[in-house]
Amino acid sequence: MARSETWTYAVILGMAAVTVLTRCFFFILDRPWSLPAWAERALHYAPAAALAGVIAPEIVMTAGHLVPSVLDARLFAAPVGALLYFWRRNVLLTIVGGMAVYLPLHLGLGW
């Protein structure tokens, strides 16, 4: 067996062991375990923070650089979608409204 194959198998086994250990950690413990109150409070904000961390760069960046001009359809469609969501709390309306602004600007004007 070549050295690279041995290394590959070792890495796969190591990753499997880490995965099994982390997923079974709470079953291995002999007593119930709970998070501290501050950690539970922080977890309430995790989905919003993760979404912002993914969406915000996609709106204001192109190819790893800030958009060079304010004439970018995403800069107009994102606030419209956000306002529609906060107004009606309807995800479908958010998507349709944002795309109703984005598509004419992007396809029609070439922004």
C-alpha positions as CSV (number, residue, x, y, z in Angstrom):
1,M,0.0,0.0,0.0
2,A,1.4,3.4,-1.0
3,R,2.0,6.0,1.6
4,S,-0.7,8.4,0.3
5,E,-3.3,5.6,0.5
6,T,-2.4,4.9,4.1
7,W,-2.7,8.7,4.9
8,T,-6.0,8.8,3.1
9,Y,-7.4,5.9,5.1
10,A,-6.1,7.4,8.4
11,V,-7.8,10.7,7.7
12,I,-11.1,9.0,6.8
13,L,-11.0,6.9,10.0
14,G,-10.1,9.9,12.1
15,M,-12.9,12.0,10.6
16,A,-15.3,9.1,11.2
17,A,-14.2,8.8,14.8
18,V,-14.6,12.5,15.4
19,T,-18.0,12.5,13.8
20,V,-19.3,9.6,15.9
21,L,-17.8,11.0,19.1
22,T,-19.4,14.5,18.6
23,R,-22.8,13.1,17.6
24,C,-22.9,10.6,20.4
25,F,-21.5,12.8,23.1
26,F,-24.8,13.5,24.8
27,F,-25.8,9.9,24.7
28,I,-22.5,8.8,26.4
29,L,-23.1,11.0,29.4
30,D,-24.7,9.4,32.4
31,R,-26.7,12.4,33.6
32,P,-28.8,15.0,31.9
33,W,-26.8,18.0,30.6
34,S,-28.1,21.5,29.8
35,L,-26.5,24.6,28.4
36,P,-26.0,27.6,30.6
37,A,-28.7,30.3,30.3
38,W,-26.3,32.7,28.5
39,A,-25.6,30.1,25.9
40,E,-29.2,29.3,25.3
41,R,-29.9,33.0,24.9
42,A,-27.1,33.3,22.4
43,L,-28.4,30.4,20.4
44,H,-31.6,32.3,19.7
45,Y,-29.6,34.8,17.6
46,A,-27.5,32.2,15.8
47,P,-29.8,31.7,12.8
48,A,-30.2,35.4,12.2
49,A,-26.4,35.9,12.5
50,A,-25.7,33.0,10.2
51,L,-28.1,34.3,7.6
52,A,-26.7,37.8,7.8
53,G,-23.2,36.4,7.4
54,V,-24.2,34.6,4.2
55,I,-26.5,37.1,2.7
56,A,-24.8,40.4,3.4
57,P,-21.6,39.6,1.5
58,E,-23.6,38.3,-1.4
59,I,-25.4,41.6,-1.7
60,V,-22.5,44.0,-1.4
61,M,-19.7,42.0,-3.0
62,T,-18.8,40.7,-6.5
63,A,-15.9,38.4,-7.0
64,G,-14.5,39.1,-3.6
65,H,-14.6,42.9,-3.9
66,L,-17.2,45.5,-2.9
67,V,-19.6,46.5,-5.7
68,P,-17.9,49.3,-7.6
69,S,-21.1,51.3,-8.1
70,V,-24.5,51.9,-6.5
71,L,-26.0,50.8,-9.9
72,D,-26.3,47.2,-8.8
73,A,-29.7,45.6,-8.8
74,R,-29.0,43.7,-5.6
75,L,-28.6,46.9,-3.6
76,F,-32.1,47.9,-4.5
77,A,-33.8,44.5,-4.4
78,A,-32.5,43.5,-1.0
79,P,-34.1,46.4,1.0
80,V,-37.4,46.0,-0.9
81,G,-37.5,42.3,0.0
82,A,-36.6,43.1,3.6
83,L,-39.3,45.8,3.9
84,L,-41.9,43.4,2.4
85,Y,-40.9,40.7,4.9
86,F,-41.2,43.0,7.9
87,W,-44.5,44.4,6.6
88,R,-46.3,41.1,5.9
89,R,-44.0,38.4,7.4
90,N,-44.5,36.4,4.2
91,V,-41.5,34.7,2.7
92,L,-43.1,34.2,-0.7
93,L,-44.0,37.9,-0.9
94,T,-40.4,38.7,0.0
95,I,-39.0,36.6,-2.8
96,V,-41.5,37.8,-5.4
97,G,-41.1,41.5,-4.4
98,G,-37.3,41.4,-4.3
99,M,-37.2,39.6,-7.7
100,A,-39.8,42.1,-9.1
101,V,-37.2,44.8,-8.4
102,Y,-34.1,42.8,-9.2
103,L,-35.0,41.4,-12.6
104,P,-36.0,44.6,-14.4
105,L,-32.9,46.3,-13.1
106,H,-30.6,43.4,-13.9
107,L,-32.0,42.2,-17.2
108,G,-33.5,45.4,-18.4
109,L,-30.9,48.0,-17.5
110,G,-27.9,45.6,-17.2
111,W,-27.1,46.6,-13.6
